[in-house]
Amino acid sequence: MATLTIRDLPEETRRALKSRAAAHNRSMEAEVRAILDETVTPHRFVADWLAAADGLRGEFEPPERSRPRNVDLS
């Protein structure tokens, strides 16, 4: 595993990160890992979306179509 050092982190950002970590019941380090993982893994969104949409599958009957109306373009 790699180590990442972040310098010059604003105090306001550190406080917000600490608060967010506490809300998720994890350390600041674990919170940063989760944020980075969610942010740089774009395929997760597609996989989650497809998994959520899978439950929507079922029988589908398209409605009966009527003839199109005549339009006067003159």
Buried (B, 14 or more C-beta within 10 A) or exposed (E): EEEEEEEEEEEEEEEEBEEBBEEEEBEBEEBBBBEEEEEEEEEEEEEEEEEEEEEEEEEEEEEEEEEEEEEEEE
